[in-house]
Amino acid sequence: MDDILTVKKLNKSFGKNKVLKDVSFNVQPGKIVGLVGPNGAGKTTIMKAILGLFDFQSGSILIDGKDVSITKHQALSEVGALIEYPGIYPFLTGMQHLELFADNAAESKKDIQNIIDELQIGSYINRKAKAYSLGMKQKLGIALALLNNPKFVILDEPMNGLDPKATKELRNLILSLAKKGTTFLISSHILSELEKLVDEIVVIDKGKIIKQTSMEALSDSNGNYLILKTSDDTQAREILTAEGIELEKSDKLKIKKTSDEQLTGLIQLMSNHNINIVDVQHEQNDLETSLLDLLDNDQVKE
Ligand SMILES: Nc1ncnc2c1ncn2[C@@H]1O[C@H](COP(=O)(O)OP(=O)(O)OP(=O)(O)O)[C@@H](O)[C@H]1O
């Protein structure tokens, strides 16, 4: 399927500070893609460039096959976005914001009501935005991003300021929209939340993309471990080491999982030395651990 977003060799500097270095990645329709990386890595800059808000020195951005730049915005007509702090007018009500940004007032009445219901913002939507809390403003910003049924939605730190209930509601809303075909590019530092949502992640560090991978492949490639509990862990550790089986740094007998047959071999090995395996646990790296590993490796390479 053709990409909804293709970013190719994007370079961007602020003065002498090169903040995006040959950034390339793609997003396929209907996917939820997470853009992750440390503070200052370049996530917001990428999102702003995709939205035609920043110029760039070289490279290209295509949405649905059409070029986007600071002067070419046509492809953005079907894109919804929330970037940094939602731009909200303090003296307008939430409802006035939604009406102001709706494409077609008559047709949008039902859409506006749906969004209000889904995000549960009805109790304060007719109050002036100056009286909104951080989370209320954030929810209004998300409502504005989702208005007009965009095909592609870009959300920069959408969970900022949301309480756990609102975070869960937002997650469910994003998942249900994605099921109906909406595509999402989402940045967030709340990795435990992001991993419940995304199909793929793009990892950026110091302006360079260091990985684009499906979540499935990420946990398969570096995140599966077996933890053995035996009748004699001290002796078992010696036997495993003597066999050249590498143990992870842990006070438990933790071994990187390499194949489905590996456990049978370990049981056989222990049994040959009259040691019983009394328990086996499977452990999988969470997104945070996988990401920290990736960033550590990136530092080693430099
Ligand atoms: N308008 C600007 N003028 C000059 N430098 C900028 C500007 N915007 C961003 N930068 C610089 O670009 C780099 C990338 O910033 P960016 O906001 O894209 O990072 P980020 O990955 O979104 O970080 P965070 O997770 O902290 O939000 C930083 O070094 C930042 O100081």
The ligand as a MOL file (V3000), in Angstrom:
LIG
                    3D

  0  0  0     0  0            999 V3000
M  V30 BEGIN CTAB
M  V30 COUNTS 31 33 0 0 0
M  V30 BEGIN ATOM
M  V30 1 N 12.6070 27.6150 16.8850 0
M  V30 2 C 13.7950 27.1120 17.2200 0
M  V30 3 N 14.9190 27.8560 17.1400 0
M  V30 4 C 16.1280 27.3430 17.4310 0
M  V30 5 N 16.3380 26.0880 17.8420 0
M  V30 6 C 15.2630 25.2900 17.9440 0
M  V30 7 C 13.9310 25.7500 17.6510 0
M  V30 8 N 13.0640 24.7390 17.8420 0
M  V30 9 C 13.7980 23.6690 18.2410 0
M  V30 10 N 15.1240 23.9850 18.3020 0
M  V30 11 C 16.2200 23.0940 18.6690 0
M  V30 12 O 16.0780 21.9130 17.8710 0
M  V30 13 C 16.4270 20.7560 18.6190 0
M  V30 14 C 15.2750 19.7670 18.5440 0
M  V30 15 O 14.1640 20.2910 19.2700 0
M  V30 16 P 12.7420 19.5970 19.2670 0
M  V30 17 O 11.8000 20.5050 19.9740 0
M  V30 18 O 12.3980 19.1680 17.8980 0
M  V30 19 O 13.0430 18.2940 20.1510 0
M  V30 20 P 12.0380 17.2110 20.7550 0
M  V30 21 O 12.5660 15.8920 20.3450 0
M  V30 22 O 10.6350 17.5400 20.3750 0
M  V30 23 O 12.2790 17.4150 22.3090 0
M  V30 24 P 11.3110 17.2730 23.5910 0
M  V30 25 O 11.1340 15.8160 23.8190 0
M  V30 26 O 12.1080 17.9180 24.6630 0
M  V30 27 O 10.0280 17.9850 23.2740 0
M  V30 28 C 16.7800 21.2400 20.0220 0
M  V30 29 O 18.1720 21.3280 20.0950 0
M  V30 30 C 16.1380 22.5940 20.0970 0
M  V30 31 O 16.8720 23.4410 20.9510 0
M  V30 END ATOM
M  V30 BEGIN BOND
M  V30 1 1 1 2
M  V30 2 1 2 3
M  V30 3 2 2 7
M  V30 4 2 3 4
M  V30 5 1 4 5
M  V30 6 2 5 6
M  V30 7 1 6 7
M  V30 8 1 6 10
M  V30 9 1 7 8
M  V30 10 2 8 9
M  V30 11 1 9 10
M  V30 12 1 10 11
M  V30 13 1 11 12
M  V30 14 1 11 30
M  V30 15 1 12 13
M  V30 16 1 13 14
M  V30 17 1 13 28
M  V30 18 1 14 15
M  V30 19 1 15 16
M  V30 20 2 16 17
M  V30 21 1 16 18
M  V30 22 1 16 19
M  V30 23 1 19 20
M  V30 24 2 20 21
M  V30 25 1 20 22
M  V30 26 1 20 23
M  V30 27 1 23 24
M  V30 28 2 24 25
M  V30 29 1 24 26
M  V30 30 1 24 27
M  V30 31 1 28 29
M  V30 32 1 28 30
M  V30 33 1 30 31
M  V30 END BOND
M  V30 END CTAB
M  END
